[in-house]
Amino acid sequence: MPSEPALPVTEPSPPTPRRRFLDGLLGFGFLSSVGAVVYPVFRFLIPPAVAEPPTDSITVGRLSDMAPGTGRVFKFGARPALVVRTPAGDLRAFSAICTHLDCTVQYRQDLEAIWCACHDGVFDLGGAVVSGPPPRPLDRLAVNLRGDPGQEEIVVSRV
């Protein structure tokens, strides 16, 4: 049986410049895609270096703008707060964050109470839990009036 002639062994030729360019473009695109996913996740997990300065007090508005039996949600630093003028005319302020699942609470005139819409939690006008799942009362804030009679401003501050 005659043997077949052996084929000469040749080394693979180096990639052409066009092939190297396409490989580099593909690698750059892949790395860019990975970076576009990883960078936002990294920024989310690492808090910013400068935090918001704490808020000690804020002017909510004028007393004459709030009728008895009304409430107003306002921003107290980075979180919402609630000021209520009771039907008797007293002013009370609370953190507007429900103690159950951090939903925002609001004053409801029909209930004459503070209500959380998430799970139907109800607080009285002293901040105590009346019904629903909240485990503890709302955090109280201090309320003061500043200015001349008839032009008083409502100032809410930390207790």
KEKE-3310 file (N, C-alpha, C; in steps of 0.2 Angstrom, whole numbers, plus 5000, padded with zeros to 4 digits):
npx = (5004:5003:5010:5003:5008:5015:5008:5014:5018:5011:5013:5000:4994:4998:4985:4975:4976:4963:4956:4961:4957:4943:4942:4947:4937:4926:4930:4931:4918:4911:4918:4914:4900:4899:4905:4895:4884:4890:4895:4883:4878:4888:4889:4876:4877:4887:4887:4885:4898:4896:4883:4866:4864:4858:4841:4835:4825:4810:4801:4784:4772:4760:4749:4737:4734:4730:4716:4706:4705:4712:4726:4744:4756:4773:4790:4803:4818:4826:4815:4797:4785:4771:4760:4746:4732:4721:4703:4700:4709:4722:4740:4749:4763:4771:4782:4779:4780:4775:4775:4774:4777:4785:4777:4769:4760:4744:4732:4716:4700:4687:4689:4695:4708:4724:4730:4736:4738:4743:4741:4729:4731:4728:4730:4728:4726:4736:4746:4746:4743:4728:4721:4725:4740:4752:4766:4770:4768:4768:4782:4785:4786:4791:4781:4780:4775:4779:4781:4770:4754:4740:4749:4756:4769:4771:4782:4791:4801:4814:4811)
npy = (4994:5010:5024:5040:5056:5066:5081:5097:5105:5120:5135:5145:5159:5176:5187:5197:5215:5220:5211:5211:5224:5223:5213:5221:5231:5224:5219:5231:5236:5226:5228:5241:5239:5231:5240:5250:5244:5240:5252:5261:5252:5251:5265:5266:5258:5263:5277:5294:5306:5318:5322:5327:5342:5342:5347:5359:5367:5374:5386:5384:5391:5404:5406:5411:5406:5393:5384:5380:5362:5357:5350:5350:5343:5344:5347:5342:5344:5330:5322:5320:5330:5333:5346:5350:5358:5358:5355:5362:5372:5371:5368:5355:5345:5332:5319:5314:5301:5285:5273:5260:5255:5265:5274:5289:5299:5307:5321:5318:5326:5321:5310:5316:5313:5307:5298:5284:5278:5267:5254:5257:5263:5272:5287:5296:5314:5316:5309:5295:5278:5272:5263:5249:5243:5250:5250:5259:5276:5291:5301:5315:5333:5349:5364:5381:5398:5413:5430:5445:5447:5440:5440:5429:5416:5399:5389:5375:5363:5352:5341)
npz = (5000:4995:5003:5008:5002:5015:5021:5021:5036:5041:5049:5058:5050:5054:5062:5051:5048:5047:5054:5067:5070:5071:5081:5092:5092:5095:5108:5115:5115:5122:5135:5137:5139:5150:5159:5159:5166:5178:5184:5188:5198:5207:5211:5217:5228:5236:5247:5245:5247:5254:5265:5267:5275:5292:5296:5307:5310:5302:5293:5290:5285:5286:5300:5298:5285:5287:5291:5305:5308:5298:5288:5283:5273:5272:5267:5278:5279:5272:5273:5273:5283:5294:5298:5308:5311:5323:5325:5336:5336:5340:5336:5329:5326:5316:5311:5295:5291:5291:5304:5301:5288:5282:5274:5268:5278:5280:5285:5288:5286:5287:5296:5306:5310:5308:5294:5286:5270:5265:5272:5279:5292:5307:5316:5331:5335:5343:5339:5342:5340:5333:5326:5315:5307:5312:5323:5333:5340:5330:5326:5336:5332:5337:5338:5335:5336:5327:5326:5323:5330:5320:5309:5311:5309:5306:5314:5313:5322:5328:5342)
capx = (5000:5007:5008:5001:5013:5014:5007:5019:5015:5012:5011:4995:4997:4996:4978:4976:4975:4956:4953:4963:4953:4937:4943:4948:4931:4921:4932:4929:4911:4910:4920:4909:4893:4900:4905:4888:4880:4893:4896:4877:4877:4893:4887:4870:4879:4892:4883:4889:4903:4893:4876:4862:4864:4852:4837:4833:4818:4808:4794:4779:4768:4756:4744:4730:4733:4728:4710:4705:4703:4716:4733:4748:4762:4779:4797:4807:4825:4825:4809:4791:4782:4764:4757:4739:4728:4715:4697:4700:4713:4729:4744:4753:4767:4773:4785:4774:4782:4771:4779:4773:4781:4787:4772:4768:4753:4740:4727:4709:4695:4682:4690:4698:4713:4730:4728:4741:4734:4746:4738:4724:4733:4725:4733:4724:4729:4742:4751:4746:4740:4721:4720:4729:4746:4758:4768:4771:4766:4772:4787:4783:4790:4789:4778:4780:4772:4783:4778:4765:4747:4737:4754:4761:4772:4771:4789:4792:4808:4815:4809)
capy = (5000:5016:5029:5046:5060:5070:5088:5101:5108:5127:5139:5149:5166:5181:5190:5203:5221:5221:5206:5214:5230:5220:5210:5226:5235:5220:5219:5238:5236:5222:5231:5247:5237:5229:5246:5253:5240:5240:5259:5263:5248:5254:5272:5265:5255:5268:5283:5300:5308:5324:5321:5333:5345:5341:5353:5359:5371:5377:5390:5381:5396:5408:5403:5413:5401:5386:5385:5374:5356:5356:5348:5351:5340:5349:5344:5344:5341:5326:5318:5324:5331:5335:5350:5349:5363:5354:5358:5367:5378:5370:5366:5349:5343:5325:5316:5311:5294:5280:5269:5253:5253:5271:5277:5296:5299:5313:5322:5317:5330:5317:5306:5320:5309:5306:5292:5281:5275:5260:5249:5260:5264:5278:5289:5302:5320:5316:5304:5288:5273:5271:5256:5247:5239:5254:5247:5264:5282:5295:5305:5322:5339:5355:5369:5388:5404:5418:5436:5449:5444:5441:5438:5423:5411:5393:5386:5368:5361:5345:5341)
capz = (5000:4995:5008:5005:5004:5021:5020:5025:5042:5041:5055:5056:5048:5059:5059:5046:5052:5048:5059:5073:5072:5073:5088:5097:5092:5099:5115:5118:5115:5128:5141:5138:5141:5157:5163:5159:5171:5185:5187:5192:5204:5212:5214:5221:5234:5240:5248:5243:5253:5257:5266:5267:5282:5296:5297:5314:5310:5296:5293:5286:5282:5290:5304:5294:5279:5289:5294:5310:5305:5291:5289:5278:5272:5270:5267:5283:5277:5266:5274:5274:5290:5294:5303:5309:5315:5326:5325:5342:5334:5342:5331:5331:5320:5317:5305:5290:5289:5295:5308:5299:5282:5279:5269:5270:5281:5279:5289:5285:5290:5289:5302:5311:5312:5303:5291:5282:5265:5263:5276:5283:5299:5309:5322:5333:5334:5347:5336:5345:5335:5335:5322:5309:5309:5314:5329:5338:5338:5325:5330:5337:5331:5341:5334:5338:5332:5327:5322:5326:5330:5314:5304:5314:5305:5310:5314:5316:5324:5331:5349)
cpx = (5004:5005:5007:5007:5011:5013:5012:5015:5017:5010:5005:4997:4994:4989:4980:4974:4967:4953:4955:4959:4946:4937:4943:4941:4926:4923:4930:4922:4908:4912:4916:4903:4894:4901:4899:4883:4883:4893:4889:4876:4882:4891:4881:4872:4884:4888:4888:4893:4900:4885:4873:4863:4858:4848:4834:4826:4817:4801:4790:4774:4765:4750:4737:4729:4730:4721:4710:4702:4706:4723:4737:4754:4767:4785:4801:4814:4824:4818:4803:4789:4775:4763:4750:4737:4721:4709:4696:4705:4721:4733:4748:4757:4770:4778:4779:4776:4779:4776:4779:4778:4784:4783:4771:4760:4750:4735:4720:4704:4689:4683:4693:4704:4718:4729:4734:4737:4737:4742:4732:4725:4730:4728:4729:4728:4735:4747:4750:4742:4733:4719:4725:4736:4752:4760:4769:4769:4770:4777:4785:4788:4787:4786:4778:4777:4777:4780:4773:4758:4744:4742:4759:4763:4772:4779:4789:4799:4808:4813:4816)
cpy = (5006:5021:5036:5051:5065:5078:5092:5105:5116:5130:5144:5156:5171:5184:5196:5209:5222:5217:5208:5220:5228:5217:5216:5230:5230:5219:5226:5238:5232:5225:5237:5245:5234:5235:5250:5250:5241:5247:5261:5259:5250:5260:5271:5263:5259:5274:5289:5303:5314:5322:5327:5336:5344:5348:5353:5363:5373:5380:5386:5385:5400:5404:5405:5409:5394:5387:5379:5368:5354:5353:5350:5347:5344:5345:5347:5340:5337:5322:5323:5324:5333:5340:5350:5355:5359:5358:5363:5373:5377:5367:5360:5347:5336:5324:5313:5304:5289:5275:5262:5252:5260:5275:5284:5296:5306:5314:5322:5321:5325:5312:5310:5316:5309:5299:5290:5277:5268:5254:5251:5260:5271:5280:5295:5308:5321:5312:5297:5284:5272:5264:5255:5244:5243:5251:5252:5271:5286:5299:5312:5327:5345:5360:5376:5393:5409:5424:5440:5445:5445:5439:5433:5418:5405:5390:5380:5366:5354:5346:5341)
cpz = (5000:5000:5005:5007:5010:5018:5024:5030:5041:5047:5053:5055:5053:5057:5055:5050:5052:5053:5066:5075:5074:5080:5093:5097:5096:5106:5119:5119:5121:5134:5143:5141:5148:5162:5164:5164:5178:5188:5191:5198:5209:5215:5218:5228:5239:5241:5246:5249:5257:5258:5267:5274:5286:5297:5304:5315:5303:5297:5288:5282:5287:5294:5300:5288:5281:5294:5300:5306:5299:5293:5283:5278:5269:5270:5273:5282:5271:5267:5275:5282:5289:5300:5303:5313:5317:5325:5331:5341:5336:5336:5334:5325:5322:5311:5301:5288:5294:5298:5306:5293:5278:5274:5272:5272:5279:5284:5285:5289:5292:5295:5308:5314:5307:5301:5286:5276:5263:5266:5280:5290:5300:5315:5324:5333:5339:5344:5338:5340:5338:5332:5317:5312:5311:5321:5334:5335:5333:5329:5330:5335:5335:5336:5338:5333:5333:5323:5326:5325:5323:5308:5307:5309:5309:5309:5317:5317:5327:5339:5353)
residu = (MET:PRO:SER:GLU:PRO:ALA:LEU:PRO:VAL:THR:GLU:PRO:SER:PRO:PRO:THR:PRO:ARG:ARG:ARG:PHE:LEU:ASP:GLY:LEU:LEU:GLY:PHE:GLY:PHE:LEU:SER:SER:VAL:GLY:ALA:VAL:VAL:TYR:PRO:VAL:PHE:ARG:PHE:LEU:ILE:PRO:PRO:ALA:VAL:ALA:GLU:PRO:PRO:THR:ASP:SER:ILE:THR:VAL:GLY:ARG:LEU:SER:ASP:MET:ALA:PRO:GLY:THR:GLY:ARG:VAL:PHE:LYS:PHE:GLY:ALA:ARG:PRO:ALA:LEU:VAL:VAL:ARG:THR:PRO:ALA:GLY:ASP:LEU:ARG:ALA:PHE:SER:ALA:ILE:CYS:THR:HIS:LEU:ASP:CYS:THR:VAL:GLN:TYR:ARG:GLN:ASP:LEU:GLU:ALA:ILE:TRP:CYS:ALA:CYS:HIS:ASP:GLY:VAL:PHE:ASP:LEU:GLY:GLY:ALA:VAL:VAL:SER:GLY:PRO:PRO:PRO:ARG:PRO:LEU:ASP:ARG:LEU:ALA:VAL:ASN:LEU:ARG:GLY:ASP:PRO:GLY:GLN:GLU:GLU:ILE:VAL:VAL:SER:ARG:VAL)
# end
